[in-house]
Amino acid sequence: MTELAALASAGRLTPSVAATFPLEQAATAQSTKPGTGKIVLVVD
């Protein structure tokens, strides 16, 4: 875990994001099945 934290701090991790949705569309986001990457909810 410490190694992951160090990589994240150094900017050497690249998350794979398939799509972003506003929090109000959480139900839609949950039903989305991306091939690769994660679904991200945006909270303003």
C-alpha distance matrix in Angstrom:
0.0 3.8 5.4 5.1 6.3 8.7 9.9 10.6 12.4 14.3 15.4 14.5 13.3 16.3 16.2 19.2 21.4 24.5 26.3 26.3 28.5 29.7 28.8 32.4 32.0 29.1 31.4 32.1 28.5 27.7 30.5 29.4 28.0 26.7 26.7 23.5 21.1 20.4 22.9 22.3 24.4 25.6 26.4 29.1
3.8 0.0 3.8 5.4 5.1 6.2 8.7 9.9 10.5 12.4 14.3 13.8 13.5 17.0 17.6 20.9 23.2 26.5 28.2 28.0 30.4 31.3 30.6 34.4 34.1 31.5 34.0 34.6 31.0 30.5 33.4 32.2 30.9 29.4 29.3 26.0 23.4 22.8 25.2 24.2 26.2 27.0 27.6 29.9
5.4 3.8 0.0 3.8 5.4 5.0 6.2 8.6 9.8 10.6 12.4 11.1 11.1 14.7 15.9 19.1 21.8 25.2 27.2 27.5 30.2 31.5 31.2 34.9 34.4 31.9 34.3 34.6 30.8 30.5 33.2 31.6 30.1 28.1 27.7 24.2 21.9 21.9 24.6 24.0 26.4 27.3 28.4 30.6
5.1 5.4 3.8 0.0 3.8 5.4 5.1 6.1 8.5 9.8 10.6 9.4 8.3 11.7 12.4 15.6 18.2 21.5 23.5 23.7 26.4 27.8 27.5 31.2 30.6 28.2 30.6 30.8 27.1 26.9 29.5 27.9 26.5 24.6 24.4 20.9 18.4 18.2 20.9 20.2 22.7 23.6 24.9 27.3
6.3 5.1 5.4 3.8 0.0 3.8 5.5 5.1 6.1 8.6 9.9 10.1 9.6 12.9 13.6 17.1 19.1 22.7 24.1 23.8 26.2 27.1 26.8 30.6 30.4 28.1 30.9 31.3 27.6 27.6 30.6 29.1 28.1 26.3 26.6 23.1 20.1 19.5 21.6 20.3 22.3 22.7 23.5 25.6
8.7 6.2 5.0 5.4 3.8 0.0 3.8 5.4 5.1 6.2 8.7 8.7 9.6 13.3 15.0 18.6 20.9 24.6 26.2 26.0 28.7 29.7 29.7 33.5 33.3 31.1 34.0 34.1 30.4 30.6 33.5 31.7 30.6 28.5 28.4 24.8 22.0 21.9 24.2 22.9 25.1 25.2 26.1 27.9
9.9 8.7 6.2 5.1 5.5 3.8 0.0 3.8 5.5 5.1 6.3 5.2 6.1 9.9 12.0 15.5 18.1 21.6 23.5 23.7 26.8 28.2 28.5 32.2 31.7 29.7 32.4 32.2 28.4 28.9 31.4 29.4 28.1 25.7 25.4 21.7 19.1 19.4 21.9 21.0 23.6 23.9 25.3 27.1
10.6 9.9 8.6 6.1 5.1 5.4 3.8 0.0 3.8 5.4 5.1 5.9 5.5 8.6 10.0 13.8 15.8 19.5 20.9 20.7 23.5 24.7 25.0 28.8 28.4 26.6 29.5 29.3 25.6 26.3 29.0 27.0 26.2 23.9 24.1 20.5 17.5 17.2 19.3 17.9 20.2 20.3 21.6 23.4
12.4 10.5 9.8 8.5 6.1 5.1 5.5 3.8 0.0 3.8 5.4 7.7 8.7 11.6 13.4 17.1 18.8 22.6 23.7 23.0 25.7 26.4 26.7 30.5 30.5 28.9 32.0 32.0 28.3 29.2 32.1 30.2 29.6 27.3 27.7 24.1 20.9 20.5 22.3 20.4 22.3 21.8 22.7 24.0
14.3 12.4 10.6 9.8 8.6 6.2 5.1 5.4 3.8 0.0 3.8 5.5 8.1 11.1 13.7 17.2 19.4 23.0 24.5 24.3 27.3 28.3 29.0 32.7 32.5 31.0 34.1 33.7 30.0 31.0 33.7 31.4 30.6 27.9 27.9 24.2 21.4 21.6 23.7 22.1 24.4 23.9 25.1 26.3
15.4 14.3 12.4 10.6 9.9 8.7 6.3 5.1 5.4 3.8 0.0 3.8 5.7 7.8 10.6 14.0 15.9 19.6 21.0 20.9 24.0 25.3 26.3 29.9 29.5 28.2 31.3 30.6 26.9 28.2 30.7 28.2 27.5 24.7 24.8 21.1 18.3 18.6 20.6 19.1 21.6 21.1 22.7 23.9
14.5 13.8 11.1 9.4 10.1 8.7 5.2 5.9 7.7 5.5 3.8 0.0 3.8 6.5 9.9 12.9 15.7 19.1 21.1 21.7 25.1 26.8 27.8 31.4 30.5 29.1 31.8 31.0 27.3 28.2 30.5 27.9 26.6 23.7 23.3 19.5 17.1 18.1 20.6 19.8 22.7 22.8 24.8 26.3
13.3 13.5 11.1 8.3 9.6 9.6 6.1 5.5 8.7 8.1 5.7 3.8 0.0 3.8 6.4 9.6 12.4 15.9 18.0 18.7 22.0 23.9 24.8 28.3 27.3 25.7 28.3 27.5 23.7 24.6 26.8 24.3 23.0 20.2 19.9 16.2 13.6 14.4 17.1 16.5 19.6 20.1 22.2 24.2
16.3 17.0 14.7 11.7 12.9 13.3 9.9 8.6 11.6 11.1 7.8 6.5 3.8 0.0 3.8 6.5 9.2 12.6 14.8 15.8 19.4 21.6 22.9 26.2 24.9 23.6 26.0 24.9 21.2 22.4 24.3 21.5 20.3 17.3 17.1 13.3 10.8 12.0 14.6 14.3 17.6 18.1 20.8 22.7
16.2 17.6 15.9 12.4 13.6 15.0 12.0 10.0 13.4 13.7 10.6 9.9 6.4 3.8 0.0 3.8 6.2 9.7 11.8 12.8 16.2 18.6 19.6 22.9 21.5 19.9 22.3 21.3 17.6 18.6 20.6 18.0 17.0 14.2 14.5 10.9 7.8 8.3 10.9 10.8 14.3 15.3 18.1 20.5
19.2 20.9 19.1 15.6 17.1 18.6 15.5 13.8 17.1 17.2 14.0 12.9 9.6 6.5 3.8 0.0 3.8 6.5 9.4 11.3 14.9 17.8 19.2 22.1 20.1 18.8 20.7 19.2 15.7 16.8 18.3 15.3 14.0 10.8 10.9 7.4 4.5 6.3 9.1 10.2 13.9 15.4 18.7 21.2
21.4 23.2 21.8 18.2 19.1 20.9 18.1 15.8 18.8 19.4 15.9 15.7 12.4 9.2 6.2 3.8 0.0 3.8 5.7 7.5 11.1 14.2 15.8 18.6 16.5 15.5 17.6 15.9 12.4 14.1 15.7 12.7 12.2 9.4 10.7 8.0 4.7 4.8 6.2 7.0 10.7 12.2 15.7 18.1
24.5 26.5 25.2 21.5 22.7 24.6 21.6 19.5 22.6 23.0 19.6 19.1 15.9 12.6 9.7 6.5 3.8 0.0 3.8 7.2 10.4 14.0 15.9 18.0 15.3 14.7 16.1 13.8 10.7 12.6 13.3 9.9 9.4 6.3 8.0 6.4 4.6 5.3 5.8 8.1 11.4 13.3 17.0 19.4
26.3 28.2 27.2 23.5 24.1 26.2 23.5 20.9 23.7 24.5 21.0 21.1 18.0 14.8 11.8 9.4 5.7 3.8 0.0 3.8 6.8 10.4 12.7 14.6 12.0 11.9 13.7 11.3 8.4 11.2 12.2 9.0 10.0 8.0 10.8 9.9 8.0 7.0 5.1 6.4 8.8 10.3 14.1 16.4
26.3 28.0 27.5 23.7 23.8 26.0 23.7 20.7 23.0 24.3 20.9 21.7 18.7 15.8 12.8 11.3 7.5 7.2 3.8 0.0 3.8 7.0 9.4 11.6 9.8 10.0 12.6 10.8 8.0 11.2 12.9 10.6 12.5 11.2 14.3 13.3 10.7 8.7 5.8 4.7 5.8 6.7 10.5 12.6
28.5 30.4 30.2 26.4 26.2 28.7 26.8 23.5 25.7 27.3 24.0 25.1 22.0 19.4 16.2 14.9 11.1 10.4 6.8 3.8 0.0 3.8 6.3 7.9 6.1 7.0 9.8 8.2 6.3 9.8 11.7 10.4 13.2 12.9 16.4 16.1 13.7 11.2 7.6 6.3 5.0 5.9 9.1 11.2
29.7 31.3 31.5 27.8 27.1 29.7 28.2 24.7 26.4 28.3 25.3 26.8 23.9 21.6 18.6 17.8 14.2 14.0 10.4 7.0 3.8 0.0 3.8 5.4 5.6 7.1 10.4 9.9 8.8 11.8 14.1 13.5 16.5 16.6 20.2 19.7 17.1 14.3 10.7 8.5 5.5 4.7 6.5 8.1
28.8 30.6 31.2 27.5 26.8 29.7 28.5 25.0 26.7 29.0 26.3 27.8 24.8 22.9 19.6 19.2 15.8 15.9 12.7 9.4 6.3 3.8 0.0 3.8 5.3 5.3 8.9 9.9 8.9 10.9 13.7 14.0 17.1 17.7 21.4 20.9 18.2 14.9 11.4 9.1 5.4 5.7 5.7 8.3
32.4 34.4 34.9 31.2 30.6 33.5 32.2 28.8 30.5 32.7 29.9 31.4 28.3 26.2 22.9 22.1 18.6 18.0 14.6 11.6 7.9 5.4 3.8 0.0 3.8 5.7 8.0 9.0 9.6 11.6 13.7 14.5 18.0 19.1 22.9 23.0 20.7 17.6 13.9 12.2 8.8 9.0 8.9 10.4
32.0 34.1 34.4 30.6 30.4 33.3 31.7 28.4 30.5 32.5 29.5 30.5 27.3 24.9 21.5 20.1 16.5 15.3 12.0 9.8 6.1 5.6 5.3 3.8 0.0 3.8 5.5 5.3 6.2 8.7 10.2 10.9 14.5 15.7 19.5 20.0 18.1 15.3 11.5 10.8 8.2 9.6 10.8 12.9
29.1 31.5 31.9 28.2 28.1 31.1 29.7 26.6 28.9 31.0 28.2 29.1 25.7 23.6 19.9 18.8 15.5 14.7 11.9 10.0 7.0 7.1 5.3 5.7 3.8 0.0 3.8 5.4 4.9 6.0 8.7 9.9 13.0 14.6 18.4 18.7 16.6 13.4 9.8 9.3 6.9 9.4 10.6 13.5
31.4 34.0 34.3 30.6 30.9 34.0 32.4 29.5 32.0 34.1 31.3 31.8 28.3 26.0 22.3 20.7 17.6 16.1 13.7 12.6 9.8 10.4 8.9 8.0 5.5 3.8 0.0 3.8 5.4 5.1 6.5 8.9 12.1 14.6 18.2 19.3 17.9 14.9 11.7 12.2 10.5 13.2 14.4 17.2
32.1 34.6 34.6 30.8 31.3 34.1 32.2 29.3 32.0 33.7 30.6 31.0 27.5 24.9 21.3 19.2 15.9 13.8 11.3 10.8 8.2 9.9 9.9 9.0 5.3 5.4 3.8 0.0 3.8 5.4 5.3 6.4 10.1 12.2 15.9 17.2 16.2 13.8 10.5 11.6 10.5 13.1 15.1 17.7
28.5 31.0 30.8 27.1 27.6 30.4 28.4 25.6 28.3 30.0 26.9 27.3 23.7 21.2 17.6 15.7 12.4 10.7 8.4 8.0 6.3 8.8 8.9 9.6 6.2 4.9 5.4 3.8 0.0 3.8 5.5 5.2 8.4 9.9 13.6 14.3 12.8 10.1 6.7 8.1 7.7 10.8 13.3 16.3
27.7 30.5 30.5 26.9 27.6 30.6 28.9 26.3 29.2 31.0 28.2 28.2 24.6 22.4 18.6 16.8 14.1 12.6 11.2 11.2 9.8 11.8 10.9 11.6 8.7 6.0 5.1 5.4 3.8 0.0 3.8 5.5 7.8 10.3 13.8 14.7 13.5 10.7 8.1 9.9 9.7 13.3 15.3 18.6
30.5 33.4 33.2 29.5 30.6 33.5 31.4 29.0 32.1 33.7 30.7 30.5 26.8 24.3 20.6 18.3 15.7 13.3 12.2 12.9 11.7 14.1 13.7 13.7 10.2 8.7 6.5 5.3 5.5 3.8 0.0 3.8 6.4 9.6 12.9 14.7 14.5 12.4 10.2 12.7 12.8 16.2 18.5 21.5
29.4 32.2 31.6 27.9 29.1 31.7 29.4 27.0 30.2 31.4 28.2 27.9 24.3 21.5 18.0 15.3 12.7 9.9 9.0 10.6 10.4 13.5 14.0 14.5 10.9 9.9 8.9 6.4 5.2 5.5 3.8 0.0 3.8 6.2 9.7 11.5 11.4 10.0 8.0 11.0 12.1 15.2 18.2 21.1
28.0 30.9 30.1 26.5 28.1 30.6 28.1 26.2 29.6 30.6 27.5 26.6 23.0 20.3 17.0 14.0 12.2 9.4 10.0 12.5 13.2 16.5 17.1 18.0 14.5 13.0 12.1 10.1 8.4 7.8 6.4 3.8 0.0 3.8 6.6 8.8 9.6 9.1 8.6 12.3 14.2 17.5 20.6 23.7
26.7 29.4 28.1 24.6 26.3 28.5 25.7 23.9 27.3 27.9 24.7 23.7 20.2 17.3 14.2 10.8 9.4 6.3 8.0 11.2 12.9 16.6 17.7 19.1 15.7 14.6 14.6 12.2 9.9 10.3 9.6 6.2 3.8 0.0 3.8 5.5 6.6 7.2 7.7 11.4 14.1 17.0 20.4 23.3
26.7 29.3 27.7 24.4 26.6 28.4 25.4 24.1 27.7 27.9 24.8 23.3 19.9 17.1 14.5 10.9 10.7 8.0 10.8 14.3 16.4 20.2 21.4 22.9 19.5 18.4 18.2 15.9 13.6 13.8 12.9 9.7 6.6 3.8 0.0 3.8 6.9 9.0 10.7 14.3 17.4 20.2 23.7 26.5
23.5 26.0 24.2 20.9 23.1 24.8 21.7 20.5 24.1 24.2 21.1 19.5 16.2 13.3 10.9 7.4 8.0 6.4 9.9 13.3 16.1 19.7 20.9 23.0 20.0 18.7 19.3 17.2 14.3 14.7 14.7 11.5 8.8 5.5 3.8 0.0 3.8 7.0 9.6 12.8 16.3 18.8 22.3 25.2
21.1 23.4 21.9 18.4 20.1 22.0 19.1 17.5 20.9 21.4 18.3 17.1 13.6 10.8 7.8 4.5 4.7 4.6 8.0 10.7 13.7 17.1 18.2 20.7 18.1 16.6 17.9 16.2 12.8 13.5 14.5 11.4 9.6 6.6 6.9 3.8 0.0 3.8 6.9 9.6 13.3 15.6 19.0 21.9
20.4 22.8 21.9 18.2 19.5 21.9 19.4 17.2 20.5 21.6 18.6 18.1 14.4 12.0 8.3 6.3 4.8 5.3 7.0 8.7 11.2 14.3 14.9 17.6 15.3 13.4 14.9 13.8 10.1 10.7 12.4 10.0 9.1 7.2 9.0 7.0 3.8 0.0 3.8 6.4 9.9 12.7 15.9 19.0
22.9 25.2 24.6 20.9 21.6 24.2 21.9 19.3 22.3 23.7 20.6 20.6 17.1 14.6 10.9 9.1 6.2 5.8 5.1 5.8 7.6 10.7 11.4 13.9 11.5 9.8 11.7 10.5 6.7 8.1 10.2 8.0 8.6 7.7 10.7 9.6 6.9 3.8 0.0 3.8 6.8 9.8 13.1 16.3
22.3 24.2 24.0 20.2 20.3 22.9 21.0 17.9 20.4 22.1 19.1 19.8 16.5 14.3 10.8 10.2 7.0 8.1 6.4 4.7 6.3 8.5 9.1 12.2 10.8 9.3 12.2 11.6 8.1 9.9 12.7 11.0 12.3 11.4 14.3 12.8 9.6 6.4 3.8 0.0 3.8 6.4 9.6 12.7
24.4 26.2 26.4 22.7 22.3 25.1 23.6 20.2 22.3 24.4 21.6 22.7 19.6 17.6 14.3 13.9 10.7 11.4 8.8 5.8 5.0 5.5 5.4 8.8 8.2 6.9 10.5 10.5 7.7 9.7 12.8 12.1 14.2 14.1 17.4 16.3 13.3 9.9 6.8 3.8 0.0 3.8 6.5 9.8
25.6 27.0 27.3 23.6 22.7 25.2 23.9 20.3 21.8 23.9 21.1 22.8 20.1 18.1 15.3 15.4 12.2 13.3 10.3 6.7 5.9 4.7 5.7 9.0 9.6 9.4 13.2 13.1 10.8 13.3 16.2 15.2 17.5 17.0 20.2 18.8 15.6 12.7 9.8 6.4 3.8 0.0 3.8 6.4
26.4 27.6 28.4 24.9 23.5 26.1 25.3 21.6 22.7 25.1 22.7 24.8 22.2 20.8 18.1 18.7 15.7 17.0 14.1 10.5 9.1 6.5 5.7 8.9 10.8 10.6 14.4 15.1 13.3 15.3 18.5 18.2 20.6 20.4 23.7 22.3 19.0 15.9 13.1 9.6 6.5 3.8 0.0 3.8
29.1 29.9 30.6 27.3 25.6 27.9 27.1 23.4 24.0 26.3 23.9 26.3 24.2 22.7 20.5 21.2 18.1 19.4 16.4 12.6 11.2 8.1 8.3 10.4 12.9 13.5 17.2 17.7 16.3 18.6 21.5 21.1 23.7 23.3 26.5 25.2 21.9 19.0 16.3 12.7 9.8 6.4 3.8 0.0
